[in-house]
């Protein structure tokens, strides 16, 4: 009997050891798949933004749907403007663009949810549930447009060296080195970034869908930081961040990414000197 107990204990130890080795491997595989889906989401929205530009004088949309009588956080967001270019024209047609996002007339339209607006690593929506089960009662997004540098970045005029792509009322021409375009180059200018901090409703303008880099908030990337916070290892503090550039390329940054580099990449015409290899 004692021999059996010893063998059972050894077998149990082996099983636990294997499980201990297998679980991290499974987690890494799941996270890699989630990161790929997140990159795919970003790529889809960059394609939609460029599609919008192709149909609107080669200009990206403003950060909010124009409505001078409303503050930016009550206007409709740039997401709404590009819906027809994301194969969601039927949703776009549900909106009354002359009214605020919270207007009862737009109630049905703002209730729509999209997996492509949330980070797959966030747990906001399970990819295995049919029908979809959402954690938050609000149709939110983890993806926001880059406004530039500073708390006032989204309100800056287009020629300001701190201005990024998404201003509340400004539109940027999608060409390198032209007037009101991208003097810094589309491949050197951030377009979109993900955030786990205070995600907002995707149909609302303002902070919900347009954000800048605030120098006092650096470091910018990581768990509990302004951007990123989903991908990577919680225990090792390596919560990375998915970003998209104005040329449609998609990359990942880490908590070690230099804040000064991020600020330089956030502007359209800052004319900052970038490291040779960044």
N, C-alpha and C positions, 0 to 999 in steps of 0.2 A: 504493500500500500504506500509505504514511504517513497519507493521508487516512482510510483505513478504520480504522487504529489509533486515530486521534484521535476519529472518530465512535463507535467501540466504547467508548473510554474515557469519552466524554461520556454515552453511553447507560448505561454501568455506574454512573456517578456519579448520574445521574437516578434509576435504579432503587434505588440504595442510599439516596438521599435520601427517596424515596417510602416505602421500607420503614422508614426511621427515623422518618418521620412516622406511618406506619400502625400500627406496633407499639404505641406508647403509646396510640393510640386504641383498639386492640383490647383492651389491658390494662385501660383505663378502663371499657370496655363490660363486660368479664368481671367486673371488681370490682363494678360497679354491680349486675349480675345476682346476684352472690354476696351482696351486702349486702341485696338485696331478699329473697333466700331466708332469710337469717339473721333478718331482721325477721319473716318468715312463721313461722319456727320459734318465735321468742319469743311471737308472737301465739297460736300453737297451745297452748303450755304455759300461758299466762295463762288461756286459755279452759278448759283442763283443770283448773287450780287453782280457778277460779270454779265449775266444774261440781262439783268435790269439795265446795266450801263449801256449795253449794246442797243437797247431800245429807247434810251433816254439821253441822247446827245453825248454818249461816251462818258457819262458821269455816274458815280455811285449815288445811292439815295442819301438824303439827309438823315440824321439820326432819328428824326421824328417826322411824321406826316405833317406837312405845313398847316398850321392853324394859329395865326398870330394872336388870337384872343385868349388862347389857353396857355398855361405854364407847361413846360416840357413834360413834366411827370403826369399830366392828364391827357396828353396827346397820344395818338397811336404811334407805335414803334416802327422802325425800319423793317422789322420782320414782316409786318403786315404789307408793306410796300412791295416786298420781293416774293410774296406767296405765289403769284402767277408763274414765276420763273422756277418754282420748286414743285411744279405740277400740282398746285393747290389753288387754282383759280376759282374753284367752286367755293372754297372757304373765303377767299378774298372778296367775292361778290356778296357775301353775307354782311360785310361791313358797310356802314355809312361813314365815309371818310370825312364828312363835314362835322361829325360829332366826336365828343371825347370818348376815350376808351371805356370809361365807366358809365356812359349813357345807357339807359335801359334799352334803347333801340339796338345797341351793339351787344346785348347780353348773350344772345345765342352765339354770336361770332367769337367772343372772347372766351367762351367755354371750351373751345376746341383745344385738344392736346396733341403734342407731337413728340414721339420718341427721339426724333432727330434734334430736339432742342435741349435734351437732358443728357448728362454724362452717364454712360452705362455703369460706371463704377460707383455711382452715387447711391444706388439702391432706391432711387425715386420710382422706378418702374421695373417690374420683373419681366424679363424677356421670355419667360416660360408660361406666364399666365394667359389664359384665353377665356373670357375677355380680359383686357388689360386691367391690372390692379395698380392704382397709384397711391403713393404714400402721402403726398401733400394734397390738400383740398384745392389748392391753387394751381392752374396750368402754368407752371413756371419754366424758366430757362436757366441753364448754367452757362450759356454762351452770351458774351456781350461784345459790342463794338468798341474799338479803341478810340478814345476821344483825344488823346495826346498827353501832355504833362501838366499837372496842376489841378487844383480843385475847380478851377474855372475853365478847364480845357474844352469842354463841350460848347461853351458860349463864345469862344474866341473867333475872330475873323479868320478866313482861310489862309491869309498870308502871314499870320503870326507864327514865329518859329517853334512855338510850343504846341501848335495845333496838329491833331491827328486826323484820321480819315473821317470819323463820325462826330460832326458837330450837330447841335440841335437844328440849326437852320442852314448849314453850309454843305455844299456838294463839291466833291473833288473829281477832277477829270482823270480818267483811267489811262494816262499816258505818262511815260517817264520824261522828266525835264521840261515840261511845257508850263505855260502860265496857268496857275491854279491846278496844276497837276502834281507830279511826284518828282520834284528835284532830287530827293534822296534816293529815288528808284523804288519801284514796286517790290522788288525782291528784298529791300532793306526797310520796309515799312510794315508794321503790324496792322492787321485788319480786325481779327477776332481773337478772343482769349476766353478761357473757361474760368469759372469761379465757384467756390463752395461757400463763399461768404454772402449771406443775405440774398440768395437768388430771388429774382422778382418775376412778376407776371410778364410773359413774352409779348403781350400786345401793348404794354405801357411804355411810353417814352421815359426819358429821365434816367435815373440811376439803375432802374430795372434792366435796361438793355444797352446803355452807353456809359462807359466809365473811363476815367483817366488814371494815370499813375501819379499818385500824390507823394512827393519826395519824403515827407515826414513819416510815411507809412512803410518805408523800406525796412527790411527785405520784403520783396513783393510776392514771392512764390513759396508755397508750402502750406502745411496744415495750420489753419488759423490765420493765414496771411491773406492779403487782398485777392490773390489769384491762385489758381490751382487748388490743391487740397484733396483730390480724389485718388489719383493714380499713384501706385507705388506701395512702399512698405510703411505702415503706420508706426511700427516699433522702432524702425531705424530712422524715422523722420525724413524719408525720401519721397514725400508727396510731390510728384511732378505736375507739369502743366502743359496742356495742349494749346497750341496757338496756330493761327493761319496768317499768312502774309498777303499783301495786296496783289501778288503775282499768282495767287491760288495755291502756293506751296504750303504744306502743313508740317509742323515740327513739334518737338517736345522740349521744354526747358525744365531745369531742375532748381531746387532751392539755392544751389550754388551759383546760379546765373547772376552775373554782376548787375546790380540795380542800375548803374550808369548806362550799361548796354541796353537794358530794357527801355529806359527813358529815351535813348537815342533812336531806337527802333520804333518808338511810339509816335514819332513826329513825321510829318509829310515833307517838310522843308526846313528842318532844323540845321541841315548841312553839317551834322556832327561827323567827326572822324571815327570810323569803326575799326576795331582790331582786325588784323589780317585774317585771322581764323577765329570766327565766333560761332 
